[in-house]
């Protein structure tokens, strides 16, 4: 007798990735005291979140082996998109203090937009305008975070 057949390999791989992250974060959170629901410690929320993430991962994996699951093969991963996004986050970290929040966010949004196969300059620039405005309103004016807004030369 053989085990269940994985009909939807993409969903199964996604669920397995959720489960792997959940296990990693749960194991990492074991280094911190959990406390209780009434008096939460620093490890309480990460453990709870890891349990929720593992539950979602297991549900997705189980749905991939159902007889009614749509058949989908796992295709080769395109690492170009994640590389653009990861590179844009690294650039943001490097450019935040020399260029300020405005410049670093602009670079982050435009570079990460290159991850999409439907990249267009008009869309990237429109996204940049909207997201920079929202970030300024929320983080600088709303929360009062002490971030350099403009390049260091203008401060």
ZAPADO-537405 format. One line per 4 residues: number of its first residue (from 0); their letters; for each residue x, y, z of N, C-alpha, C, O. Coordinates in pm, whole numbers, plus 32768, in hexadecimal, padded with zeros to 4 digits. Layout:
N
NUM	A	X,Y,Z,X,Y,Z,X,Y,Z,X,Y,Z; ...;
END
This chain:
155
0	XXXX	8054,7F8A,8000,8000,8000,8000,8059,807C,8000,80B9,8085,804D; 8038,80DA,7FAB,8087,8156,7FA4,8040,81C5,7FEF,7FC8,81BD,800B; 808C,822E,800E,8055,82A1,8055,8002,82F7,7FF8,7FF1,82D6,7F82; 7FCE,8363,802B,7F7C,83BB,7FD8,7FCF,83FB,7F6A,8046,8417,7F7B;
4	XXXX	7F8F,8411,7EF9,7FD1,8450,7E88,7FC2,84E7,7E93,7F56,851A,7EB1; 802E,852C,7E79,802B,85BE,7E7B,7FF8,85EC,7DF3,8041,85E8,7D90; 7F7C,8617,7DEF,7F40,8641,7D71,7F6A,86CF,7D4D,7F86,86EB,7CD8; 7F6E,8728,7DAF,7F92,87B3,7D96,801A,87CD,7DD7,8023,87F1,7E4C;
8	XXXX	8082,87BA,7D88,810A,87C7,7DBD,812A,8857,7DE8,8175,886B,7E47; 80F2,88B9,7DA3,810B,8945,7DC7,80D2,8965,7E50,8115,89A3,7EA3; 8057,893A,7E6A,8019,8953,7EEC,8063,8907,7F59,8076,893B,7FC7; 808C,888D,7F3C,80D3,883E,7FA0,8157,8880,7FC5,817A,8888,803B;
12	XXXX	81A1,88B0,7F60,8220,88F4,7F7B,820A,8975,7FCA,8259,8995,8023; 819F,89BE,7FAB,8180,8A39,7FF6,8161,8A18,8087,8193,8A5B,80E2; 8111,89B2,809D,80F0,8989,8125,816B,895B,8171,817A,8979,81E7; 81C3,8911,812D,823E,88E3,816D,8297,8959,8193,82D9,8956,81FB;
16	XXXX	8298,89C0,813F,82E6,8A39,815E,82AC,8A80,81D7,82F7,8AAE,822E; 8229,8A8B,81DE,81E7,8AC5,8255,820E,8A76,82D1,8231,8AB0,8338; 8208,89F2,82C7,8227,899D,8339,82B9,89AA,8363,82D8,89AF,83DA; 8313,89B1,8302,83A2,89C1,8322,83BC,8A45,836C,8405,8A48,83CE;
20	XXXX	837F,8AB1,833B,838E,8B32,8380,8353,8B2C,840C,838C,8B63,846B; 82E1,8AEB,841A,82A0,8AE0,849D,82FA,8A96,84FF,830A,8AC0,8572; 8335,8A29,84D2,838F,89DC,852A,8408,8A2F,8550,8431,8A30,85C4; 8442,8A75,84EF,84B6,8AC9,850C,8495,8B34,8574,84E0,8B46,85D5;
24	XXXX	8426,8B7B,8560,8403,8BE6,85BD,83D9,8BB1,8646,83F5,8BEF,86AC; 8398,8B3F,8648,8372,8B04,86C8,83EE,8ADC,8716,83F8,8AF6,878E; 844D,8A9C,86D2,84C9,8A72,8715,8519,8AEC,8744,8554,8AE9,87B0; 851B,8B55,86F6,8561,8BCF,871E,851D,8C0E,8797,8560,8C42,87F0;
28	XXXX	8498,8C0B,879A,844D,8C49,8808,845D,8BFB,888A,843F,8C30,88F5; 848C,8B80,8883,84A0,8B32,88FE,850D,8B6E,8956,8514,8B4F,89CD; 8562,8BC2,891D,85CC,8C04,896A,8597,8C76,89C2,85E0,8CAD,8A14; 8517,8C99,89B0,84DC,8D08,89FA,846C,8CD3,8A54,8425,8C76,8A2E;
32	XXXX	845B,8D0F,8ACA,83EE,8CE2,8B21,8366,8D04,8AE3,8352,8D70,8AAD; 830A,8CA4,8AEC,8286,8CB5,8AAE,8229,8D08,8B06,81DB,8D58,8AD4; 8231,8CF5,8B88,81D3,8D38,8BE1,814C,8CF4,8BD7,8143,8C7B,8BBF; 80E3,8D41,8BE9,805C,8D0A,8BE0,8007,8D6A,8B8D,8036,8DD4,8B64;
36	XXXX	7F8A,8D43,8B73,7F33,8D99,8B24,7F19,8E1E,8B6C,7F09,8E86,8B2C; 7F16,8E19,8BF0,7EFD,8E93,8C3E,7F7B,8EE9,8C49,7F72,8F64,8C51; 7FEE,8EA9,8C4A,806E,8EF0,8C57,80D0,8EB6,8BF2,8123,8E61,8C11; 80C3,8EE7,8B76,8111,8EAF,8B07,81A4,8ED2,8B12,81C9,8F44,8B2F;
40	XXXX	81F7,8E6D,8AF8,8286,8E82,8AF1,82AF,8E98,8A5F,825A,8E93,8A06; 832F,8EB0,8A47,835C,8ECB,89BE,8350,8E53,8960,8355,8E64,88E6; 8341,8DDB,8996,8334,8D66,8940,82A5,8D3D,8925,828D,8CE3,88D5; 8244,8D7D,8965,81B8,8D56,8958,8183,8D6B,88CA,8152,8D0D,888B;
44	XXXX	818D,8DE4,8899,8155,8E04,8814,819B,8DB7,87A5,8157,8D81,874E; 8222,8DAF,87A2,8261,8D61,8737,8236,8CCE,8738,8225,8C92,86CD; 8224,8C93,87AD,81F7,8C08,87B2,8169,8BFB,877E,814A,8BA1,8731; 8113,8C57,87A9,8089,8C53,877C,8081,8C66,86E4,8037,8C1F,86A0;
48	XXXX	80CE,8CC4,86B0,80D1,8CDC,8620,8107,8C62,85D5,80D5,8C40,856A; 816D,8C20,860D,81A5,8BA8,85CF,813E,8B38,85CB,8138,8AED,8569; 80ED,8B2C,8632,8085,8AC5,8634,801C,8AE1,85C9,7FEF,8A86,8584; 7FF5,8B5F,85BB,7F94,8B84,8553,7FCF,8B6A,84C9,7F8C,8B35,8471;
52	XXXX	804D,8B8F,84B6,8090,8B7A,8436,809B,8AE6,8416,8087,8ABE,83A3; 80BB,8A93,8479,80C4,8A02,8464,803B,89C8,8442,8031,896F,83EE; 7FD3,89F9,8482,7F4C,89C9,8465,7F26,89E8,83D5,7EEE,8994,838F; 7F44,8A62,83A9,7F27,8A87,831F,7F78,8A2F,82BF,7F43,89FE,825C;
56	XXXX	7FF8,8A1B,82DE,804D,89C7,8289,801A,8939,827F,8017,8900,8212; 7FF2,8900,82EF,7FBE,8877,82EC,7F3B,886F,829F,7F24,880F,8255; 7EE4,88D3,82AF,7E65,88D4,8265,7E7F,88DC,81CF,7E3C,8898,8181; 7EDE,892E,81A5,7EFD,893B,8117,7F38,88B8,80E2,7F18,888D,8074;
60	XXXX	7F90,8879,8132,7FCC,87FB,8108,7F62,878D,80FC,7F65,873E,809E; 7F06,8789,815B,7E9C,8723,8155,7E3F,873B,80DE,7E11,86DB,80A0; 7E24,87BA,80BD,7DCE,87D6,804A,7E12,87AC,7FC8,7DCE,8791,7F65; 7E96,87A5,7FC7,7EE0,8780,7F4E,7EDB,86EB,7F31,7EF6,86C0,7EC1;
64	XXXX	7EB8,869B,7F95,7EB4,860A,7F80,7E25,85D5,7F72,7E12,855D,7F5E; 7DC1,862C,7F7C,7D36,8600,7F6B,7D1F,85D1,7EDC,7D60,8601,7E7F; 7CC4,8574,7ECB,7CA4,8542,7E45,7C68,85AE,7DEC,7C74,85A8,7D72; 7C28,860F,7E29,7BE7,867A,7DDC,7C47,86EE,7DBC,7C21,874D,7D78;
68	XXXX	7CC2,86E5,7DEE,7D22,8752,7DD8,7D47,875A,7D44,7D56,86F4,7D00; 7D54,87D4,7D14,7D7E,87EB,7C8A,7E0E,87BE,7C79,7E62,87D8,7CCF; 7E2A,877A,7C0A,7EB4,874D,7BF0,7F09,87C2,7BC0,7EEA,8802,7B5B; 7F73,87DD,7C09,7FD3,8845,7BE1,805E,8814,7C02,807A,87E9,7C72;
72	XXXX	80B3,881B,7BA0,813F,87F3,7BB2,818E,8868,7BED,816E,88DC,7BD7; 81F4,8846,7C38,824D,88AC,7C6E,82AC,88D5,7BFE,82F3,8883,7BC6; 82AB,8954,7BE0,82FE,8986,7B73,8381,89BD,7BAA,8390,89D3,7C22; 83DE,89D3,7B50,8460,8A0A,7B76,844C,8A95,7BB0,83FF,8AE5,7B7B;
76	XXXX	8492,8AB2,7C1C,8485,8B34,7C5D,84D1,8B9D,7C10,8542,8B87,7BE4; 8492,8C10,7C02,84D3,8C82,7BC5,8509,8CD8,7C37,84BB,8D17,7C80; 858B,8CDB,7C47,85C8,8D22,7CB7,85E0,8DB6,7C9A,860F,8E00,7CF0; 85BE,8DE2,7C1F,85D4,8E6E,7BFC,857E,8ECB,7C51,85B0,8F30,7C82;
80	XXXX	8500,8EAB,7C63,84A5,8EFF,7CB1,84D0,8F0E,7D42,84DE,8F7F,7D72; 84E7,8E9E,7D89,8516,8EAC,7E13,859D,8EF4,7E1E,85B7,8F38,7E81; 85F2,8EE6,7DB9,8673,8F2D,7DBB,865E,8FC4,7DB2,86A1,9010,7DF8; 8602,8FF1,7D5C,85E4,9080,7D51,85AE,90B6,7DD5,85D7,9121,7E02;
84	XXXX	8551,906C,7E12,8514,909A,7E8F,857C,909D,7F00,8584,90FF,7F4A; 85CA,9032,7F0D,8631,902E,7F75,8698,909C,7F61,86C2,90DD,7FC0; 86C1,90B0,7EE4,8721,911A,7EC6,86EA,91A4,7EE7,8733,91FB,7F16; 8669,91B9,7ECD,862D,923C,7EEA,8629,9256,7F80,863B,92C8,7FAC;
88	XXXX	8610,91EF,7FD0,860F,9201,8061,869C,9220,8094,86AD,9275,80EB; 8700,91DC,805C,878B,91F8,8082,87B1,9287,805B,87F3,92CD,80A8; 8788,92B2,7FE5,87A3,933C,7FBB,875E,93A0,8018,8799,9407,803A; 86E4,9383,8040,869D,93DB,809C,86ED,93ED,811D,86FD,945D,814E;
92	XXXX	871F,937E,8153,876D,9384,81CF,87EC,93D7,81BD,8812,9424,8215; 882D,93C7,814C,88A8,9410,8132,8890,94A5,8115,88E5,94F9,8133; 881D,94C5,80DB,8805,954D,80AD,87AF,95A2,810A,879F,9619,80F2; 8778,9567,8175,871C,95B1,81CB,875B,962F,8204,871F,969A,81FE;
96	XXXX	87D2,9625,823C,880D,969A,827C,884E,96FA,8219,8845,9774,822D; 8890,96CA,81AF,88C4,972D,814F,8857,9773,80FE,8861,97EB,80E5; 87EE,9729,80D3,8787,9765,807D,8709,978D,80C8,86B5,97D2,808F; 86FA,9765,8143,8681,9780,818E,8612,9721,8165,8622,96D1,8108;
100	XXXX	85A3,9729,81AB,8532,96CF,8194,84FB,96DF,8106,84D9,967C,80C6; 84F1,9758,80D6,84B9,9771,8051,850C,972B,7FE5,84D5,96E3,7F91; 858E,9740,7FE6,85E4,9705,7F7F,85EF,966E,7F8B,85EA,9627,7F27; 85FE,963C,8007,860C,95AC,801B,858D,9561,7FF5,8593,94F6,7FB9;
104	XXXX	8518,959A,8017,849A,955C,7FF1,8488,955D,7F59,8458,94FC,7F1F; 84AF,95CA,7F1A,84A4,95D2,7E88,84F6,9562,7E47,84C5,951D,7DEE; 8573,9551,7E74,85C8,94E8,7E3E,858C,945E,7E5B,8587,9408,7E03; 855D,9449,7ED6,8521,93CA,7EFD,84AC,93A6,7EA1,84A4,9336,7E70;
108	XXXX	8452,9405,7E8B,83D9,93E9,7E3E,83F8,93D3,7DAB,83C2,9377,7D6D; 844E,9425,7D71,846D,9416,7CE3,84BB,9394,7CCB,849C,934B,7C6C; 851E,9377,7D1D,856E,92FD,7D08,851A,9280,7D21,8523,9220,7CD4; 84C8,927F,7D8A,8475,9209,7DA3,8409,91F8,7D38,83DB,9188,7D21;
112	XXXX	83E0,9264,7CF8,837F,925B,7C8A,83B7,920E,7C14,836C,91D3,7BC6; 843A,920D,7C06,847A,91C3,7B99,8465,912C,7BA8,847E,90E1,7B49; 8439,90FE,7C1D,8420,9070,7C32,83A8,9040,7BE1,839D,8FC9,7BC3; 834F,909B,7BBE,82D6,9075,7B75,82F2,906C,7ADF,8335,90C1,7AA7;
116	XXXX	82BD,9004,7AA0,82CC,8FFC,7A0E,827F,906A,79C6,829D,9088,7953; 821D,90A6,7A09,81CE,9112,79CD,8205,919C,79F4,81BA,91FD,79F7; 8286,91A5,7A11,82C2,9224,7A3C,82AA,9290,79D5,82BD,927B,795E; 827F,9306,7A05,8271,937D,79B1,8298,93F5,7A08,8276,93FB,7A7E;
120	XXXX	82DF,9452,79CC,830D,94C6,7A18,829A,9517,7A50,82A3,954A,7AC0; 822E,9524,7A05,81BE,9575,7A36,8181,9536,7AB3,8161,957C,7B13; 8173,94B3,7AB3,813E,946F,7B2A,819B,9479,7BA0,816F,9490,7C11; 821D,9469,7B87,827F,9470,7BF4,8284,94FC,7C31,828B,950A,7CAB;
124	XXXX	827F,9562,7BDC,8284,95EC,7C0F,8203,9611,7C59,8207,9658,7CBD; 8191,95E0,7C27,8112,95F9,7C6C,8112,95B3,7CF4,80E9,95ED,7D59; 8140,9535,7CF7,814B,94ED,7D77,81A7,9536,7DD6,8189,9543,7E4D; 8217,9567,7DA3,8276,95AE,7DF8,8236,962A,7E36,8247,9643,7EAD;
128	XXXX	81EE,9676,7DE6,81AE,96F0,7E1A,814A,96CF,7E89,814A,9710,7EF2; 80F6,966C,7E72,8090,9648,7ED4,80CF,960D,7F52,80AD,9635,7FC1; 812C,95AF,7F41,8166,956C,7FB5,81C0,95C7,8007,81C3,95BD,8082; 8209,9620,7FC6,825C,967F,8011,8203,96DB,8064,8220,96F7,80D8;
132	XXXX	8196,970A,8028,8138,975F,8071,80FF,9715,80EA,80FB,974C,8158; 80D3,9699,80D6,809B,964B,8145,8103,9632,81B2,80E4,963E,8229; 817D,9610,818B,81E6,95F7,81EF,8206,9675,823F,821A,966E,82B8; 820B,96E6,81FC,8222,9764,8243,81B2,9780,82A6,81CA,97A3,831A;
136	XXXX	8136,9771,8278,80C4,978B,82D0,80C0,972D,8348,80A8,9758,83B8; 80D8,96AB,8331,80CD,9649,839C,8146,964E,83F9,8136,965C,8472; 81BE,9642,83C1,8234,962F,8415,826F,96B1,844C,8296,96B7,84C1; 8275,9717,83FA,82B4,9793,8428,8251,97EA,8474,826E,9817,84E3;
140	XXXX	81DC,9804,8438,817C,985E,8477,811F,9816,84D8,8101,984C,8543; 80F0,979E,84B5,8094,9756,850C,80D7,971A,8586,80AC,9733,85F7; 8140,96CC,8570,8186,968A,85E0,81F8,96DE,8619,822A,96C2,8686; 8221,9743,85D1,828A,979B,8603,8314,975B,8606,8368,9781,8658;
144	XXXX	832E,96FB,85AD,83B2,96BC,85AA,841A,9721,857C,8403,9771,8522; 848C,971C,85BC,84F9,9778,859D,854B,9742,8529,85B5,9707,853D; 8519,9755,84B2,855F,9728,8439,8587,97A2,83E7,853D,9804,83E2; 85FB,979C,83A7,861E,980B,834E,85C4,9806,82D3,85C2,97A2,828B;
148	XXXX	857B,9871,82BB,851C,9873,824B,8562,9896,81C9,8544,985C,8161; 85BD,98F4,81CD,8601,9926,8156,8694,98F9,8157,86C6,98CD,81BF; 86DA,9903,80E7,8769,98E1,80E5,87B8,992E,814D,8790,999B,8174; 8826,98F5,8179,8878,992E,81E5,88A5,99BC,81C1,88B3,9A0E,821B;
152	XXX	88BC,99DB,8143,88E8,9A61,811D,887D,9ACB,8133,889D,9B40,8146; 87FE,9AA2,8131,8790,9B02,8140,8767,9B14,81D0,871F,9B73,81F0; 8792,9ABC,822A,876A,9AC5,82B8,87B9,9B2E,8301,87A4,9B42,8379;
END
